[in-house]
Amino acid sequence: MSIMELGALGEFVGAFAVVATLLYVGLQVRQNTKAVRGAAAHNATQSLQSWYVAIATNPQAAHVFRRGMSDPSALSEDDAFVYLMNVHSAMLGYQNVFFLGTEGTLDASLYLAMSATMVAVVPTPGFQWYWKQRADFFTPEFRVFVEELMASGAEGGAEIYK
């Protein structure tokens, strides 16, 4: 074999190695994307699930939350603060869901399902009271999303908050 033939063989082997490496990297990126999306979905749902459990397993917190949703003016000053902080905690979780969903990191059907739960809350007097005080603490994009939900005319909120 001449030096020219060895050079040509070396180029062929090198080109094959580059193509194989690119295929491997592409496969790794795809696997990483799945892992990132899975972790994002887990974290988003876990955050809101933890909030729900904290409210549901504490009778006083549940009472303050339900009363705050239906009639925030009936809350004592301390209970109003607790209510405000509880709703704000949940809304931070929803803002995270919003951004993960709009950028495509969160599966579209999961994003829609999680966002739809806000429809039960947005029309309540307590949420309206909360939003007047805290809307500026969120990103402009999320504020637009929430205010569009508010303007959509959802009927009175979920039965449980009445």
N, C-alpha and C positions, 0 to 999 in steps of 0.2 A: 504494500500500500504506500502510495506516495504521500508526501507532506501535504499536498493539496487535498487529497482525498481524506486524510485524517482531519484536516481543518474543516472540511465540509461536514464530516461526521460529527465533529465537536459542536459545530453550529447547530446542527439538527438536534443533537442531544440537549444543548442549552435551550433551544427554543421550546422543545418538549417540556423541559423542566420549568420554564417560565409559565407555560400554559397550565401545567399541573399545579403549580403554586398558586396561580390566580384562581383556579377552580376551588382549591382548598380554602383560600382566604374568603372567597365568595360564600362557601358553605359555612364557614365560621361566623361571618357577618350575619348570615341568615339565622343561624342558631342563636347568636347574641341578641338579635332583634326580637326573636320569640321570647327569650328569657327576660329582656327588658320590659316588653309588653306584659308578660305574665306578672312580673314584680310590680309594675305600675297598677295593674288591675287589683292585685292582692292588697297593695298598700291603700289604694283609694277605697276599696270596700271595707277593709279592716278599720280604717279611720272612722268611717261613718258607723260601722257596726259597733265599735267601742263606745261611741257617743250614745247610740241607742240603748246599749246595755247599761250604761251609767245612769241614764234617765229611768229606764224600766225597772231597775233593781233597787232604786232608792225611792221609797214612797213619797218622801217630802219633795224630792226633786221632780218626781212625776206630777205631784199636785201643783207645784209652782209652775211647771211648764204648761200643763193643761189650762190652768187658770190664766196664765200670761197670754196664751194663744187666744182665748176667748174674750178676756177683759183685763188688759194690762193695768187699767186704772184701779182695779180692785186689789192689786198687790201692794204690800208694804214696801217701804223704800229698800229694805234689804232684799226682799224677795224679788223686787223689780230688777235689782242689780244681778242677782243670781240668774234670773230669767234672761236678761240681756246677754250675760256672759255665756250661758248655755246655747242660746241661739247663735251667737257669734262663733262659738266653737264649731257648731255644725256647718255654718256658712263658710268657714274657712275650708272645711272638708269639701263642700260643694264647689268652691272656687277651684280647688285642685282637680276635682272631677271634670269641671268645665274645661280647664286648660289641657288636661290629658286627652279629653275627647275631641276638642277642636283641633289639636295638633296631630291627631291620629294615633297617639300612643295607646289610648284606651280603645278597646273594641267598640265599634259604633253602636251595636245593640246594647251593650252594657252601659255605655254613656247615656243613651236615650232612656234606659230603664232607671238609672240612678237619678238623672235630671228630672224625670217625670214625678218623682216623689216630692219635689218642691211644689208642684201644682197643688198639692193638698194643703200646703202651709201658706203660700204667698197671699191668698185672699183673706186670711184671718186678721182681725183687728190687732192682735199681738204682733204679727209679722209686720204689718204696716207701721206700727209704733216703733218697732225695732229698726226697720229700714230707714225711717226718717232720721234716726240718730246715728246710724252706723254705715250708711251707704258709701260715704267718702273713704272708708277704710279698705275698700276693695279696688281692684283694677278697673279702669274704664270699660274694658271689654266685658267683664263679668257684670258690672253694673247695668250695662245695656241689656245683657241677657236676662237678668232678674227683672228689670223694668219692663221688658217685653212680655215676660210671663205675667207680671202684674197687670199690664194693659190688655192682656188677652181676654180678660173678663171671666176667668174661672169662677165658678159659683161657690161662694162662701167657705171653701175649705172642706177638709175631711170631717165627717160626722164626729169623730172622736174628740175634736177640738172645740166642739160646741157645748 
